[in-house]
Amino acid sequence: MLGSRSQRQRALANGRLELVLGEFAVIEINGSLRLRPLHHNRVIRRTSRSQAALLKLYRSALKQPANGLQLELAQRPKGAVLYSQSVPSKLPEQPYPAYLVNVGLDRFSRPCRMQPTAAKRWLQMQCAATDDRIKLELVSGFRSVSYQSAIWERKLARGLSIEEIARVSAPPGRSEHHSGRAVDLASGEGPVLEQSFARTPAYRWLKRNASRFGFVESYPRKNPYGIIAEPWHWCWRG
C-alpha cells in the first residue's frame, strides 16, 4: 500500500486532504491545491513537470468545462429519438450533464471525459485501488447520443435484431454513459467488456470498495432491465 495511515495523517497537518496520487497527497490550503509527499510534511511550493501534471489532471476533474457539449446537445440526431421511443426498454432516458471534464486517456489512448463530481470520485477510487495494488483502466466514459447511435447502426448492419441489440447495448438516449457518470473498466491483460472481468481481482476489489466512492454495478446478473450482466460497467450515483 502506498502511504501508511500515519503518513496520510501527517499530510493533513496544514490542509484538507483531497486524494492520494501515487506517493503524493493532494491537499487544499487556503483555497489552493498543493502536493505534499507522504513521507514528510513539507509542502511542495515549486513542482516538477510530472508533479504539475498530476495537479493539472486533478484540477481538470474539478472545474474544467467540456468544449462542444452544447453543440452535441443542439444536434442530437433524430435516429436517437426514434430508437429511444420505439425500442422496448425498461431503461430510463439519460440526461446530458451540464459540463464534462477530462480524466485522461482510456486503455486505447482515447481522451475520456466525465461529469465533474463523478470524475473526482473516479480519480479517488482509481488511486485507492492503486494503493491496494489493483490496476483500474478506463475503457469508456461519456458517450454522446450520436456515438451510441453509431453502435446500434453497426449492429443492425450485421443483421442483429433490435431485441438482440437491446440486450447488450442501451438504446441511444438511454445509455448511462450519456450522463457522464458511468465508466466501463478493465484491468491488466486480456479482452475487455467480457464476462471474464467478473473473475478478476479488480472486480472483487470493486465489489468491496466501489460503494465508498458512490459507484454501483448497474447491471449485475438478473437485473430488472433485461440487459446482460456487465461486471465492467459502474456508475456514480452519489
Secondary structure, 3 states (H helix, E strand, C coil): CCCCHHHHHHHCCCCEEEEEECCEEEEEECCEEEEEECCCCCCECCCCHHHHHHHHHHHHHHHCCCCCHHHHHHCCCHHHHHHHHHCCCCCCCCCCCCCCEEEEECCCCCEEEECHHHHHHHHHHHHHHHHCCCCCEEEECCCCHHHHHHHHHHHHHCCCCHHHHHHHCCCCCCCHHHHCCEEEEECCCCCCCCHHHHHCHHHHHHHHHHHHHCEEECCCCCCCCCCCCCCCEEEECC
